Amino acid sequence: MKFSYGLSDFGTLIQDGYWYQDRTDRIPQLEDTGRQLIFIRPRRFGKSLLLSMLEHYYDLNRADRFTDLFGGLAIGRDPTPLHNQFFVMKWDFSLVKAQGEVGAIEAALHGHLNDCVLPVRLHEIPSPAR
């Protein structure tokens, strides 16, 4: 059995056979809690892995891999109606340079958001008729 350290990508963890403490049985509780959730935990307590697991669970683009990823887990045996029902966008703000003047920080943030959103927008724009 392989143990991961610092690996926070749920898909890689499951596909490559790393040990995973199954906490997917809590997804129905999260759905019942409400729309605004705050995960306050100390560093190295699995926040990123939890968010990655939720990303894989709810992402419509990963519906074809649901059984491979979740089949052996609690939620795979009893999924909620919301699994694989949403388009998920992942933003990693740790990639945004936060030094310098306010204008430079704003520009870096806007650039990062545009880089994340632009591929989705291009995909949604219909091709011009010829």
C-alpha positions in Angstrom: 0.0 0.0 0.0 1.3 3.4 -0.9 0.9 6.4 1.4 0.9 9.9 -0.1 2.5 13.0 1.4 1.6 16.3 -0.1 -0.6 14.7 -2.8 -3.8 16.6 -3.0 -5.2 15.5 -6.4 -8.0 13.0 -5.7 -8.0 11.5 -9.1 -4.3 10.7 -9.0 -4.5 9.4 -5.5 -7.3 6.9 -6.4 -6.0 5.9 -9.9 -2.5 5.3 -8.7 -3.6 3.2 -5.7 -2.6 5.4 -2.8 -4.2 4.9 0.6 -7.3 7.1 1.0 -9.2 7.6 4.2 -12.8 7.4 2.9 -14.8 10.3 4.1 -17.2 10.5 1.1 -20.0 9.4 3.4 -20.1 13.0 4.6 -21.1 14.4 1.2 -24.8 14.2 1.9 -24.3 16.1 5.1 -22.4 18.8 3.2 -25.2 19.1 0.7 -27.8 19.4 3.5 -25.7 22.1 5.3 -26.3 24.9 2.9 -24.7 26.9 0.2 -22.0 28.7 2.1 -19.4 26.4 3.7 -16.2 27.4 5.3 -13.5 24.8 5.9 -11.3 26.1 8.7 -8.5 23.6 9.5 -4.8 23.9 10.3 -2.2 23.4 7.6 -1.7 19.9 6.4 -5.2 18.7 7.5 -6.5 17.7 4.0 -8.5 20.8 2.9 -7.1 20.7 -0.6 -7.7 16.9 -0.9 -11.3 17.4 0.3 -11.9 20.1 -2.3 -10.3 17.9 -5.0 -12.6 15.0 -4.0 -15.6 17.3 -4.2 -14.4 18.7 -7.6 -14.2 15.1 -9.0 -17.6 14.2 -7.5 -19.6 17.2 -8.8 -17.8 17.8 -12.1 -20.0 17.0 -15.1 -16.8 16.5 -17.2 -15.8 13.6 -15.0 -19.1 11.7 -15.1 -17.6 9.0 -17.3 -15.0 8.2 -14.6 -17.4 8.2 -11.6 -17.3 4.4 -11.1 -13.5 4.3 -11.4 -13.1 7.0 -8.9 -15.9 6.4 -6.4 -17.0 2.9 -7.0 -15.1 1.5 -4.1 -16.0 4.3 -1.7 -19.1 4.9 0.4 -20.6 7.6 -1.8 -20.1 5.3 -4.9 -22.5 2.8 -3.4 -25.1 5.4 -2.5 -24.5 8.6 -4.6 -26.5 11.8 -4.1 -28.6 13.1 -7.1 -26.1 16.0 -7.5 -23.1 13.9 -8.4 -21.6 15.0 -11.7 -24.2 17.7 -12.3 -22.1 20.9 -12.4 -19.4 22.5 -14.5 -16.5 23.0 -12.0 -13.9 25.7 -12.3 -10.7 25.3 -10.3 -8.9 28.5 -9.3 -5.5 28.3 -7.6 -4.9 31.7 -6.0 -1.5 30.6 -4.8 -0.3 31.2 -8.4 -1.1 34.9 -8.1 1.8 37.1 -7.3 0.9 39.1 -4.2 3.8 41.5 -4.0 4.1 45.0 -5.2 1.7 47.9 -5.7 -2.0 47.4 -5.5 -2.4 47.9 -9.2 0.2 45.1 -10.0 -1.6 42.7 -7.6 -4.9 43.5 -9.2 -3.5 43.0 -12.7 -2.0 39.6 -11.6 -5.3 38.6 -10.1 -7.3 39.6 -13.2 -4.7 37.9 -15.5 -5.1 34.7 -13.5 -8.9 34.8 -13.6 -8.8 35.5 -17.3 -6.4 32.5 -17.9 -8.8 30.3 -16.0 -12.1 31.5 -17.7 -10.9 32.1 -21.2 -10.7 28.5 -22.3 -14.2 27.9 -21.0 -15.6 30.9 -22.9 -14.0 29.9 -26.2 -15.5 26.5 -25.8 -19.0 28.0 -25.4 -18.8 30.4 -28.3 -20.5 28.9 -31.3 -18.5 28.8 -34.6 -19.5 31.5 -37.1 -21.7 30.2 -40.0 -20.0 30.0 -43.3 
